[in-house]
Amino acid sequence: MDKYKILIAEDDTDINHLLCRILEKNHYDTVQAFSGTEAKLLIQMETPDFLILDLMLPGMSGEELITVIRGEMGLDIPILVLSAKAALDTKVEVLKSGADDYLTKPFEPEEVLARVYAGLRRYFAGEGRKNTGASEEDHSVGEYIYKRLRLIPKSRKVIVNGTELSLTLHEYDILYLLVQDPEKVYSRECLYEQVWKGGYYGEDNTVNVHVSNLRKKLAEADAGEEYIKTVWGIGFKMA
């Protein structure tokens, strides 16, 4: 099996080389970029399996690159932001813009590896499984219907009130879990572990941000109807 290719977009030479050594020691192939524009060019030449991205890059910022990747390029590769920016509002905005995960500097090598492993496993077990996105369980059910929502696992389509939603991988998987058992309350820890396929870090706001994004898209398609309910102190369920 070919090694996974990780693109590291980091302008600090020492950190970039350190990440390369950590990843290559664990049997990943690495490609280095030292500016946002260089990273964009490399992605256009050959799409990597995973992107580790700093935000404060010359040429094109990390935030701008995420927007280009998700919008102009239409790619859904996993993106782990690795940044010195520790403010909560920055994390929230970056996750809303399309990043999959966020770690602040300084970082522990073991945690970077854990996030990369979890992101790749989730991506290639889901959509990345050469990009059908459907598991064996998906094919056993024609579709799930809840209120005016239709979720079709085989094609990973979600249609609400006649409008097909454009969901990220994580948003779809969160909704897929919830709609299978509408009465079940899923804790944030459970959602993180099942969707991201990795250990939960209690301070992480990732689940909340993705649920918030999902709610907005549902509300835009069916104003006035609630689909996802917060169970305070526990987690989320279908409303």
C-alpha positions in Angstrom: 0.0 0.0 0.0 1.3 3.5 -0.9 2.2 5.8 2.0 -0.1 8.6 2.8 1.2 12.0 1.5 1.1 14.8 4.0 1.6 18.4 2.9 3.1 20.7 5.6 2.5 24.4 5.0 4.6 26.1 7.6 7.0 29.1 7.1 9.1 28.4 10.2 11.8 26.2 8.8 12.6 24.5 12.1 9.0 23.6 12.7 8.5 22.4 9.1 11.5 20.2 9.3 10.5 18.9 12.7 7.1 17.9 11.5 8.7 16.2 8.5 10.9 14.1 10.7 8.0 13.2 13.1 5.8 12.1 10.2 8.5 10.3 8.1 9.6 8.4 11.2 6.0 7.1 11.3 6.0 6.1 7.7 4.2 9.0 6.0 5.5 10.8 2.9 5.8 14.5 3.3 5.8 17.5 1.1 7.0 20.9 2.3 5.6 24.4 1.6 6.9 27.6 3.2 4.2 30.0 2.0 0.5 29.8 1.3 0.9 30.4 -2.4 3.5 27.6 -2.6 1.1 25.3 -0.8 -1.7 26.2 -3.2 0.5 25.4 -6.2 1.6 22.0 -4.8 -2.1 21.1 -4.1 -3.0 22.0 -7.7 -0.1 19.8 -9.0 -1.0 16.8 -6.9 -3.6 16.6 -4.2 -2.2 15.4 -0.9 -4.0 13.0 1.5 -3.7 15.4 4.4 -2.7 19.1 5.1 -1.1 20.5 8.2 -1.5 24.2 7.9 -0.1 27.2 9.7 -2.3 30.3 9.6 0.3 33.1 9.5 1.9 32.3 6.1 3.4 34.7 3.6 1.8 35.1 0.2 -1.5 33.7 1.2 -2.7 33.2 4.8 -3.9 29.9 6.1 -7.4 31.1 6.4 -7.4 32.2 2.7 -6.0 28.9 1.6 -8.7 27.0 3.4 -11.3 29.0 1.6 -9.6 28.3 -1.8 -9.3 24.6 -1.0 -13.0 24.2 0.0 -14.4 26.6 -2.5 -12.4 27.1 -5.7 -10.7 23.7 -5.7 -13.7 21.9 -4.2 -11.5 19.5 -2.2 -12.5 17.8 1.0 -9.0 16.6 2.2 -8.5 16.7 6.0 -7.0 19.9 7.2 -5.3 20.2 10.6 -4.5 23.8 11.6 -1.4 24.1 13.7 -1.1 27.7 14.9 0.2 29.9 17.6 -3.2 31.7 17.6 -4.9 30.4 20.7 -7.9 32.6 20.9 -11.2 30.7 21.0 -12.8 33.0 18.4 -10.0 32.3 15.9 -10.4 28.5 16.4 -14.2 28.8 15.9 -13.8 30.9 12.7 -11.2 28.6 11.2 -13.3 25.5 11.9 -16.3 27.2 10.4 -14.4 28.1 7.3 -13.6 24.4 6.6 -10.7 23.2 8.7 -11.3 19.8 10.3 -9.1 20.1 13.4 -7.0 22.7 15.3 -4.0 22.5 17.6 -2.1 25.3 19.2 1.6 25.7 19.3 3.7 24.5 21.1 2.5 21.0 20.3 3.4 17.5 21.4 4.5 15.2 18.6 2.4 12.4 19.8 -0.8 14.6 19.7 0.0 15.7 16.1 0.4 12.1 15.1 -2.8 11.1 16.8 -4.7 13.9 15.0 -3.2 13.0 11.6 -4.0 9.3 12.1 -7.5 9.9 13.2 -8.2 12.3 10.3 -6.8 9.9 7.7 -8.7 7.0 9.2 -11.9 8.8 9.2 -11.5 10.2 5.7 -10.4 7.0 4.0 -13.0 4.9 5.9 -15.7 7.3 4.8 -15.6 9.4 1.7 -11.9 8.6 0.9 -12.7 5.0 0.3 -12.2 6.1 -3.2 -14.6 8.4 -2.8 -17.9 6.6 -2.7 -18.4 7.7 0.9 -20.7 4.8 1.7 -20.0 2.0 4.1 -21.6 -1.4 4.1 -24.1 -0.2 6.7 -25.0 2.7 4.4 -26.2 0.4 1.6 -28.5 -1.6 3.9 -30.8 1.4 4.3 -32.5 3.2 1.4 -32.9 6.5 3.2 -33.7 8.1 6.6 -36.7 10.5 6.8 -37.2 12.9 9.7 -39.7 15.8 9.4 -38.9 17.3 6.0 -35.3 15.9 6.0 -34.3 13.0 3.8 -30.8 11.5 4.2 -29.7 9.0 1.5 -26.6 7.1 2.7 -25.7 5.5 -0.6 -25.1 8.8 -2.3 -24.4 10.8 1.0 -27.2 13.2 0.0 -29.2 15.3 2.4 -32.4 16.9 1.1 -34.4 19.3 3.4 -37.7 20.7 2.3 -36.8 20.0 -1.3 -33.3 21.6 -1.1 -30.1 19.5 -1.3 -27.7 20.6 1.4 -24.0 21.0 0.8 -22.4 19.4 3.8 -18.8 18.8 4.8 -17.7 15.2 5.6 -18.0 15.9 9.4 -21.3 17.6 9.1 -22.8 14.8 7.2 -21.4 12.1 9.6 -22.8 14.0 12.6 -26.2 14.2 11.0 -26.0 10.6 9.9 -25.4 9.4 13.5 -28.2 11.5 15.0 -30.8 10.7 12.4 -30.3 6.9 12.8 -31.6 7.1 16.4 -33.5 10.4 16.8 -34.3 9.8 20.5 -30.7 9.0 21.5 -28.7 11.8 23.1 -25.1 11.8 21.9 -22.5 13.4 24.1 -19.8 15.6 22.6 -17.2 13.0 23.5 -19.2 10.3 21.7 -19.7 12.4 18.6 -16.0 13.3 18.5 -14.9 9.7 18.9 -17.3 8.3 16.3 -17.0 11.1 13.7 -13.3 11.9 14.0 -12.3 8.4 15.0 -9.9 9.6 17.7 -9.7 10.4 21.4 -11.7 13.3 22.7 -9.9 16.3 24.2 -12.3 18.0 26.6 -11.2 21.6 25.9 -11.8 21.1 22.1 -14.7 23.1 20.7 -14.7 21.2 17.4 -18.0 19.4 17.9 -19.9 22.5 18.9 -18.7 24.4 15.8 -19.6 21.7 13.4 -23.1 21.2 15.0 -23.6 25.0 14.8 -22.7 25.0 11.1 -25.0 22.1 10.5 -27.9 23.8 12.3 -27.5 26.9 10.2 -27.6 25.0 6.9 -30.7 23.1 8.1 -32.4 26.4 9.1 -31.6 28.0 5.8 -33.4 25.1 4.0 -36.4 24.9 6.4 -36.8 28.1 8.3 -38.9 27.8 11.5 -38.2 24.1 11.9 -35.8 22.7 14.5 -33.8 19.6 13.6 -31.0 19.3 16.2 -31.6 19.9 19.9 -29.0 20.7 22.6 -29.5 18.6 25.7 -27.8 20.9 28.2 -25.0 19.3 30.1 -25.1 16.1 27.9 -24.9 16.7 24.2 -27.2 16.6 21.1 -30.1 14.8 19.6 -32.7 15.2 16.9 -35.2 17.8 18.0 
